[in-house]
């Protein structure tokens, strides 16, 4: 029963973690590279309202594009971490950066339309934010089984205490 519950938990946490990762990466791209906050700096109230509508549409568009394209690239690292119970935040951050970099290179538009993110700094920053967001939601408990290769300190903490030693009589001289 414990294994079945853990499997169900992983089937829920991994997609939710991926959604959190894409939202974090989208926020970095929208706020950092696109500077979407500048749309609200209009002096006219109508222009500020139009900027708000444009920001909502742009946010939804970036989220949908990244949700549909990046899962294929990020799934390699996610499956590796789930199969081998890799729970390190550094692994998941690196997976986010590598996935964002490869995804930006693979899915770059060829017909001259602008890419979602073209500045390498923001691609790496979005990948880092996405990897850390995934680790916070699902990566810190990755793996269906408990890790096989644990440190001696972890193994010592999970072993039962040793049985008490019988007292020996004092030596007679």
C-alpha angles and dihedrals in degrees: 000000000000091000092049092051091048091050091051090048091052091048089056101037099049096058091041089050090050090050090051090049093052091047091052092048091047091051091053092050095045097044099033110035102020093038090215091174090072090069089075095055095086120132092214117073091220091053090051090052090049089049089053092052091047090050092052093048093046092048092051092046094051091046093052093045093050093043091053099042109032100053091077093055097039093046091075093062093038092053090047092052092047094047095048098029093240104178101169117128089215091059093050093045090050090047089053093050094046092045092050092047095047091043093052090051097044099044099040109136113251099196096071099264113136119265122240090245123010104162109090092215092060093042090057092042091050090049092049092050091046093050093049092047090051091049091051093052106033113349099072090064097035122154135055091235128042114266113277097205106059130162119259090248091058092047091049091052092054098045119094116254115271117262116264115267116239114247114250120218114253114266116260119226 
